Amino acid sequence: MSGALKDAAIRVERPAKTLRELALDKVREAIVNGYFRPGVRLVERDLCAQLGVSRTVVREVLRHLESEGLVANLPNKGPIVAQLDIDEARQIYEIRGALEGMAARLCAERGSPEIVTALEESLTAIRNSYHDNDMAGVLANTSSFYQTLFTMVDRHVAWGVVNLLTVRINHLRSMTIKTERRSIEGPLQMAKIIDAIRRGDGEGAQRAAMDHVAAACAIAEAVLSVQKPAE
């Protein structure tokens, strides 16, 4: 066996994620899923104990989440889970409606059966996740649905813009998907998008996508208007 092969045989592979990345995923998920409610203080010492990581890692995680808009650093109080703002939510949904409507229209005009098949697969996975009460699965498969909508028509820049908002979108989505009848009405609205794309109806696909976003926006506004921060 050559020296190069011997070296390869004993090489220690880099873990898929660093400790910092794993801690970041855990805290982000805890915020998005409501384990840490808006307004609650994020105490470094407590997070170190809960996560089993150093204070340096916790500080890096909190700084990153602040850049994502999930954490706010208040004078004399320190880091807290950021309050979701109704006006900011409206702006996020405005951007989503415009971009997703455009992507849906382009998908319909492309006339590709592969797009329809991929969207139907994601929608089936969303329905299955709802059936299993797997909200993390709903979020993941919904993101997959929209990724297909953008990337199958080569709108990678637009998808990149949506991705910049993904954490905040999922924070809002994590609330709307749990509301009454959303498990039925949401997939039905998404099915209308697919039906219009299948027919090659660009205007109908754009309208269906924007209607779906408008419905989600209305739900988010209602939830945020009555949501109380943690004491």
C-alpha positions as CSV (number, residue, x, y, z in Angstrom):
1,M,0.0,0.0,0.0
2,S,1.4,3.4,-1.0
3,G,1.9,6.2,1.6
4,A,-0.9,8.2,0.1
5,L,-3.4,5.3,0.4
6,K,-2.2,4.7,4.0
7,D,-2.8,8.3,4.8
8,A,-6.3,8.2,3.3
9,A,-7.2,5.1,5.3
10,I,-6.6,6.8,8.7
11,R,-7.7,10.3,7.8
12,V,-10.2,11.8,10.3
13,E,-13.1,13.2,8.3
14,R,-14.4,16.6,9.2
15,P,-17.8,16.4,10.9
16,A,-20.7,17.4,8.7
17,K,-21.4,20.3,11.1
18,T,-19.3,22.1,13.7
19,L,-20.4,22.4,17.3
20,R,-21.3,26.0,16.7
21,E,-23.5,25.1,13.7
22,L,-25.2,22.4,15.7
23,A,-25.9,24.8,18.6
24,L,-27.1,27.4,16.1
25,D,-29.6,24.9,14.6
26,K,-30.9,24.0,18.0
27,V,-31.5,27.5,19.3
28,R,-33.0,28.7,15.9
29,E,-35.3,25.7,15.9
30,A,-36.3,26.4,19.5
31,I,-37.2,30.0,18.6
32,V,-39.1,29.1,15.4
33,N,-41.0,26.4,17.1
34,G,-42.0,28.6,20.0
35,Y,-40.0,26.9,22.7
36,F,-38.4,30.3,23.4
37,R,-41.3,32.8,23.1
38,P,-41.0,36.4,21.8
39,G,-39.6,38.7,24.5
40,V,-38.0,35.9,26.6
41,R,-34.5,36.6,27.8
42,L,-31.7,34.4,26.5
43,V,-29.3,34.0,29.4
44,E,-25.9,32.9,28.3
45,R,-25.3,30.8,31.4
46,D,-28.6,28.9,31.0
47,L,-28.0,28.3,27.3
48,C,-24.5,26.9,28.0
49,A,-26.1,24.4,30.4
50,Q,-28.9,23.5,28.1
51,L,-26.8,23.1,25.0
52,G,-23.7,21.7,26.7
53,V,-21.4,24.1,24.9
54,S,-19.1,27.0,26.0
55,R,-20.0,30.6,26.5
56,T,-18.0,31.5,23.4
57,V,-20.1,29.2,21.3
58,V,-23.3,30.6,22.8
59,R,-22.2,34.2,22.1
60,E,-21.4,33.4,18.5
61,V,-24.8,31.7,18.1
62,L,-26.7,34.7,19.6
63,R,-24.8,37.2,17.3
64,H,-25.7,35.1,14.3
65,L,-29.4,34.9,15.3
66,E,-29.4,38.7,15.8
67,S,-28.2,39.1,12.2
68,E,-31.1,36.9,11.1
69,G,-33.6,39.0,13.1
70,L,-34.6,36.3,15.5
71,V,-32.7,37.8,18.5
72,A,-32.6,41.4,19.7
73,N,-30.0,42.8,22.1
74,L,-31.6,45.4,24.4
75,P,-29.7,47.9,26.6
76,N,-29.7,46.8,30.2
77,K,-31.5,43.6,29.4
78,G,-29.2,41.7,27.0
79,P,-30.3,39.3,24.2
80,I,-34.0,38.4,24.0
81,V,-36.1,36.6,21.4
82,A,-37.1,39.3,19.0
83,Q,-40.7,40.4,18.9
84,L,-42.4,39.7,15.6
85,D,-43.6,43.0,14.1
86,I,-46.8,43.2,12.1
87,D,-45.5,45.8,9.7
88,E,-42.3,43.8,9.1
89,A,-44.4,40.7,8.5
90,R,-46.6,42.5,5.9
91,Q,-43.4,43.6,4.1
92,I,-42.1,40.0,4.1
93,Y,-45.4,38.7,2.7
94,E,-45.4,41.5,0.0
95,I,-42.0,40.3,-1.2
96,R,-43.1,36.7,-1.1
97,G,-46.3,37.5,-3.0
98,A,-44.5,39.3,-5.8
99,L,-41.7,36.8,-6.2
100,E,-43.7,33.6,-5.8
101,G,-46.4,35.0,-8.2
102,M,-43.7,35.7,-10.8
103,A,-42.2,32.2,-10.4
104,A,-45.6,30.5,-10.6
105,R,-46.4,32.4,-13.8
106,L,-43.1,31.4,-15.3
107,C,-43.6,27.7,-14.4
108,A,-47.0,27.8,-16.1
109,E,-45.5,29.4,-19.2
110,R,-42.6,26.8,-19.3
111,G,-45.2,24.0,-19.8
112,S,-43.0,21.3,-18.2
113,P,-44.5,18.1,-16.8
114,E,-41.4,17.7,-14.6
115,I,-42.3,20.9,-12.8
116,V,-45.8,19.7,-12.1
117,T,-44.5,16.3,-10.9
118,A,-42.0,17.9,-8.5
119,L,-44.5,20.3,-7.0
120,E,-47.1,17.5,-6.6
121,E,-44.4,15.4,-4.7
122,S,-43.7,18.3,-2.3
123,L,-47.5,18.9,-1.8
124,T,-48.0,15.2,-1.0
125,A,-45.2,15.3,1.5
126,I,-46.7,18.5,3.1
127,R,-50.1,16.7,3.5
128,N,-48.4,13.6,4.9
129,S,-46.5,15.8,7.4
130,Y,-49.8,17.5,8.5
131,H,-51.4,14.1,8.9
132,D,-48.5,13.0,11.1
133,N,-48.6,16.3,13.0
134,D,-45.0,16.8,11.9
135,M,-44.7,20.6,11.8
136,A,-41.0,20.5,11.1
137,G,-41.8,18.3,8.1
138,V,-44.4,20.8,7.0
139,L,-41.9,23.6,7.1
140,A,-39.2,21.6,5.2
141,N,-41.5,20.3,2.5
142,T,-43.1,23.8,2.0
143,S,-39.6,25.2,1.5
144,S,-38.9,22.4,-1.0
145,F,-42.2,23.3,-2.9
146,Y,-41.1,26.9,-3.3
147,Q,-37.5,26.0,-4.2
148,T,-38.9,23.9,-7.0
149,L,-41.1,26.9,-8.1
150,F,-38.1,29.1,-8.5
151,T,-35.2,26.9,-9.5
152,M,-37.1,24.9,-12.2
153,V,-37.4,28.1,-14.2
154,D,-33.8,29.2,-13.4
155,R,-34.8,32.1,-11.1
156,H,-31.9,31.4,-8.7
157,V,-31.4,35.1,-7.9
158,A,-35.0,35.4,-6.8
159,W,-34.7,32.2,-4.8
160,G,-31.6,33.7,-3.2
161,V,-33.6,36.8,-2.1
162,V,-36.3,34.5,-0.6
163,N,-33.6,32.5,1.1
164,L,-32.3,35.6,2.8
165,L,-35.8,35.8,4.4
166,T,-36.2,32.1,5.0
167,V,-35.6,32.2,8.8
168,R,-38.2,35.0,9.3
169,I,-40.6,33.4,6.8
170,N,-40.4,30.1,8.7
171,H,-40.9,31.9,12.0
172,L,-44.1,33.3,10.6
173,R,-45.0,30.1,8.8
174,S,-44.5,28.1,12.1
175,M,-47.4,30.1,13.5
176,T,-49.7,30.1,10.5
177,I,-49.5,26.3,9.8
178,K,-50.8,25.6,13.3
179,T,-53.9,27.6,13.0
180,E,-57.4,26.1,12.6
181,R,-58.0,24.6,9.1
182,R,-54.6,25.7,7.8
183,S,-53.8,22.0,7.3
184,I,-56.7,21.8,4.9
185,E,-56.8,25.3,3.3
186,G,-53.1,25.7,2.8
187,P,-52.6,22.6,0.7
188,L,-55.8,23.3,-1.2
189,Q,-54.4,26.8,-2.1
190,M,-51.1,25.2,-3.2
191,A,-53.0,22.7,-5.3
192,K,-54.7,25.6,-7.2
193,I,-51.2,26.9,-8.0
194,I,-50.2,23.4,-9.4
195,D,-53.5,23.1,-11.4
196,A,-52.9,26.5,-13.1
197,I,-49.3,25.5,-13.9
198,R,-50.5,22.2,-15.3
199,R,-53.0,24.1,-17.6
200,G,-50.3,26.5,-18.7
201,D,-52.4,29.4,-17.3
202,G,-49.7,31.9,-16.3
203,E,-52.1,34.6,-15.1
204,G,-54.1,32.0,-13.0
205,A,-50.9,30.6,-11.5
206,Q,-49.7,34.0,-10.5
207,R,-53.0,34.9,-9.0
208,A,-53.3,31.6,-7.1
209,A,-49.7,32.0,-5.7
210,M,-50.5,35.6,-4.6
211,D,-53.8,34.6,-3.1
212,H,-52.1,31.9,-1.1
213,V,-49.6,34.4,0.3
214,A,-52.3,36.9,1.1
215,A,-54.2,34.3,3.1
216,A,-51.1,33.4,5.0
217,C,-50.4,37.1,5.7
218,A,-54.0,37.6,7.0
219,I,-53.5,34.7,9.4
220,A,-50.1,36.0,10.6
221,E,-51.5,39.4,11.2
222,A,-54.3,38.0,13.3
223,V,-52.0,35.8,15.3
224,L,-49.5,38.6,15.9
225,S,-52.2,41.1,16.9
226,V,-53.1,39.0,20.0
227,Q,-49.8,37.4,20.8
228,K,-48.4,38.4,24.2
229,P,-44.7,38.3,24.9
230,A,-43.2,36.1,27.5
231,E,-43.0,37.6,31.0
